[in-house]
Amino acid sequence: MTVTKRVKASEKQAICRQIVSTLKKRYQGTPPKNERPVLETMLYAICLEDASFEQAEAAYERYFSDFFDLNELRVSSISELEPIFDGMPRPEWKALRVRTLLNEIFERHYAFECELLRRKT
């Protein structure tokens, strides 16, 4: 039978510090803070998944330069949305997520408005 050894609080803190420093080296910090509306923050999060900050920012800008508005993004096909994520991993998956997100929000509220979520946090 094995006996478990209790770990002291100071040892737990040292382990946590080591993990945090390793993660900071691996992931190069956090993205810059931007005060975007809730819906735009969710769209940016889709861009940022498995991508660098620069790639995510470029894709986010293409949402609004390549398409007239969010409704046009919502009704576009996956193949029409894929070029937004050019050079990023799994562009078809990201395109599907954008379209699904916009459709879900539009079907619930008949508008692209999610600021109610900000008030709930």
CORDARA-V488247 format. One record per residue. N is the residue number from 1. RES is the residue in one letter. SS is DSSP state (H for helix, E for strand, - for the rest). Layout:
# CORDARA-V488247
n=<N & N>
res=<RES & RES>
ss=<SS & SS>
This chain:
# CORDARA-V488247
n=<1 & 2 & 3 & 4 & 5 & 6 & 7 & 8 & 9 & 10 & 11 & 12 & 13 & 14 & 15 & 16 & 17 & 18 & 19 & 20 & 21 & 22 & 23 & 24 & 25 & 26 & 27 & 28 & 29 & 30 & 31 & 32 & 33 & 34 & 35 & 36 & 37 & 38 & 39 & 40 & 41 & 42 & 43 & 44 & 45 & 46 & 47 & 48 & 49 & 50 & 51 & 52 & 53 & 54 & 55 & 56 & 57 & 58 & 59 & 60 & 61 & 62 & 63 & 64 & 65 & 66 & 67 & 68 & 69 & 70 & 71 & 72 & 73 & 74 & 75 & 76 & 77 & 78 & 79 & 80 & 81 & 82 & 83 & 84 & 85 & 86 & 87 & 88 & 89 & 90 & 91 & 92 & 93 & 94 & 95 & 96 & 97 & 98 & 99 & 100 & 101 & 102 & 103 & 104 & 105 & 106 & 107 & 108 & 109 & 110 & 111 & 112 & 113 & 114 & 115 & 116 & 117 & 118 & 119 & 120 & 121>
res=<M & T & V & T & K & R & V & K & A & S & E & K & Q & A & I & C & R & Q & I & V & S & T & L & K & K & R & Y & Q & G & T & P & P & K & N & E & R & P & V & L & E & T & M & L & Y & A & I & C & L & E & D & A & S & F & E & Q & A & E & A & A & Y & E & R & Y & F & S & D & F & F & D & L & N & E & L & R & V & S & S & I & S & E & L & E & P & I & F & D & G & M & P & R & P & E & W & K & A & L & R & V & R & T & L & L & N & E & I & F & E & R & H & Y & A & F & E & C & E & L & L & R & R & K & T>
ss=<- & - & - & - & - & - & - & - & H & H & H & H & H & H & H & H & H & H & H & H & H & H & H & H & H & H & H & - & - & - & - & - & - & - & - & - & - & H & H & H & H & H & H & H & H & H & H & H & - & - & - & - & H & H & H & H & H & H & H & H & H & H & H & H & H & H & - & - & - & H & H & H & H & H & H & - & - & H & H & H & H & H & H & H & H & - & - & - & - & - & H & H & H & H & H & H & H & H & H & H & H & H & H & H & H & H & H & H & H & - & - & - & - & - & H & H & H & H & H & H & ->
